Amino acid sequence: MNLRTDIVLGSLAAILAVGFAAAQSTPRVGSGDVVADRQRLMKLNGASWADMQAKAKAGSIEAIAVNAETIALNAMHIPLLFPQGSLTDKSKARPEIWERRAEFESAAKNLQAQAEKLRDTARAKDAAGTQELVMSFGKQTCGKCHTPKGDGSRFGPHFRSLD
């Protein structure tokens, strides 16, 4: 009878140990393909930015807040989506991201801060302030890492000099 109790208690302890170890492991976020995930995030940011511009043009100031919040939340994830060693042939990222990592992370924090400022201004129904922020947003945020395409339409994928 004592042996059976020991076996049951030992099994229970083993199950609990495995359960605690599993609970403390880092959950996987995303698809597992960091390049595809960051491309998706950047496309979402681009769509949110385009939607913000359209809303600003239409005078839908309060509606801009949701787009700005999307970009602010995404900005927090940008550095995580560019881990060392993720420069592949599927990626258009440039080595400067890793060579000048502090600047890259600072640019992501700036994007977050500026998007939050735009969100708050839009929520406050400050039409003039929101319009002013929308006018400078691309250059002050996305433009810190991306160069405009040749036709000037949207930002290209290349990390550029932050000077």
C-alpha positions as semicolon CSV with decimal commas, in nm:
position;residue;x (nm);y (nm);z (nm)
1;M;0,000;0,000;0,000
2;N;0,285;0,240;0,078
3;L;0,450;0,167;-0,257
4;R;0,129;0,249;-0,442
5;T;0,094;0,581;-0,261
6;D;0,455;0,665;-0,341
7;I;0,399;0,586;-0,709
8;V;0,083;0,797;-0,724
9;L;0,249;1,090;-0,543
10;G;0,560;1,059;-0,758
11;S;0,350;1,058;-1,076
12;L;0,153;1,359;-0,955
13;A;0,476;1,546;-0,879
14;A;0,610;1,467;-1,226
15;I;0,288;1,588;-1,392
16;L;0,297;1,910;-1,190
17;A;0,663;1,969;-1,276
18;V;0,594;1,927;-1,648
19;G;0,287;2,151;-1,618
20;F;0,481;2,429;-1,447
21;A;0,762;2,406;-1,702
22;A;0,516;2,426;-1,989
23;A;0,335;2,721;-1,830
24;Q;0,661;2,916;-1,807
25;S;0,776;2,858;-2,165
26;T;0,741;3,151;-2,400
27;P;0,434;3,118;-2,620
28;R;0,493;3,144;-2,991
29;V;0,340;3,450;-3,148
30;G;0,283;3,472;-3,519
31;S;0,321;3,214;-3,791
32;G;0,676;3,112;-3,701
33;D;0,805;3,278;-4,020
34;V;0,941;3,608;-3,889
35;V;0,998;3,755;-4,236
36;A;0,639;3,683;-4,344
37;D;0,508;3,818;-4,014
38;R;0,701;4,144;-4,040
39;Q;0,591;4,188;-4,401
40;R;0,230;4,142;-4,291
41;L;0,276;4,394;-4,012
42;M;0,431;4,650;-4,245
43;K;0,150;4,603;-4,499
44;L;-0,103;4,655;-4,220
45;N;0,078;4,974;-4,118
46;G;0,074;5,091;-4,480
47;A;-0,299;5,023;-4,511
48;S;-0,367;5,198;-4,180
49;W;-0,162;5,498;-4,294
50;A;-0,348;5,516;-4,626
51;D;-0,681;5,493;-4,443
52;M;-0,573;5,770;-4,203
53;Q;-0,489;5,996;-4,496
54;A;-0,827;5,930;-4,657
55;K;-1,007;5,999;-4,329
56;A;-0,812;6,321;-4,279
57;K;-0,901;6,433;-4,631
58;A;-1,268;6,356;-4,562
59;G;-1,258;6,538;-4,227
60;S;-1,330;6,221;-4,026
61;I;-1,094;6,326;-3,749
62;E;-1,213;6,096;-3,468
63;A;-1,203;5,794;-3,698
64;I;-0,826;5,839;-3,740
65;A;-0,770;5,729;-3,379
66;V;-0,821;5,359;-3,453
67;N;-0,564;5,364;-3,733
68;A;-0,313;5,549;-3,518
69;E;-0,368;5,298;-3,236
70;T;-0,307;5,010;-3,479
71;I;0,023;5,162;-3,586
72;A;0,122;5,236;-3,225
73;L;0,060;4,876;-3,121
74;N;0,241;4,743;-3,427
75;A;0,540;4,969;-3,358
76;M;0,600;4,788;-3,030
77;H;0,652;4,465;-3,224
78;I;0,880;4,594;-3,498
79;P;1,213;4,531;-3,320
80;L;1,099;4,180;-3,223
81;L;1,026;4,101;-3,587
82;F;1,385;4,176;-3,688
83;P;1,588;3,929;-3,482
84;Q;1,956;3,878;-3,560
85;G;1,995;3,631;-3,845
86;S;1,660;3,704;-4,011
87;L;1,808;3,864;-4,321
88;T;1,706;3,617;-4,591
89;D;1,650;3,618;-4,965
90;K;1,274;3,661;-4,892
91;S;1,345;3,982;-4,703
92;K;1,407;4,325;-4,846
93;A;1,551;4,443;-4,517
94;R;1,903;4,580;-4,523
95;P;2,194;4,485;-4,296
96;E;2,195;4,835;-4,144
97;I;1,901;4,728;-3,927
98;W;2,133;4,500;-3,732
99;E;2,448;4,709;-3,774
100;R;2,276;5,014;-3,625
101;R;2,030;4,837;-3,400
102;A;1,996;5,115;-3,142
103;E;1,893;5,364;-3,411
104;F;1,647;5,114;-3,555
105;E;1,487;5,052;-3,215
106;S;1,476;5,426;-3,149
107;A;1,293;5,478;-3,480
108;A;1,035;5,214;-3,379
109;K;0,983;5,388;-3,043
110;N;0,943;5,719;-3,224
111;L;0,679;5,562;-3,451
112;Q;0,491;5,438;-3,145
113;A;0,511;5,775;-2,967
114;Q;0,402;5,974;-3,273
115;A;0,116;5,735;-3,346
116;E;-0,002;5,761;-2,984
117;K;0,015;6,141;-3,005
118;L;-0,191;6,132;-3,325
119;R;-0,439;5,890;-3,164
120;D;-0,483;6,115;-2,862
121;T;-0,521;6,429;-3,072
122;A;-0,785;6,259;-3,289
123;R;-0,971;6,129;-2,982
124;A;-0,974;6,483;-2,843
125;K;-1,148;6,594;-3,165
126;D;-0,870;6,847;-3,230
127;A;-0,919;6,880;-3,605
128;A;-0,641;7,130;-3,667
129;G;-0,390;6,942;-3,452
130;T;-0,481;6,610;-3,608
131;Q;-0,450;6,746;-3,961
132;E;-0,110;6,894;-3,875
133;L;0,012;6,562;-3,735
134;V;-0,119;6,368;-4,036
135;M;0,068;6,604;-4,269
136;S;0,402;6,536;-4,099
137;F;0,344;6,178;-3,984
138;G;0,495;5,990;-4,279
139;K;0,816;6,187;-4,288
140;Q;0,857;6,193;-3,910
141;T;0,785;5,822;-3,861
142;C;0,799;5,584;-4,158
143;G;1,047;5,810;-4,332
144;K;1,298;5,751;-4,053
145;C;1,356;5,399;-4,190
146;H;1,204;5,390;-4,537
147;T;1,288;5,592;-4,844
148;P;1,010;5,708;-5,076
149;K;0,966;5,503;-5,391
150;G;1,078;5,662;-5,716
151;D;0,726;5,776;-5,796
152;G;0,690;5,926;-5,448
153;S;0,377;5,726;-5,379
154;R;0,463;5,511;-5,079
155;F;0,760;5,415;-4,873
156;G;0,989;5,147;-5,004
157;P;1,126;4,864;-4,794
158;H;1,479;4,990;-4,749
159;F;1,625;5,098;-4,418
160;R;1,796;5,427;-4,483
161;S;2,036;5,652;-4,303
162;L;1,879;5,802;-3,995
163;D;2,108;6,104;-4,010
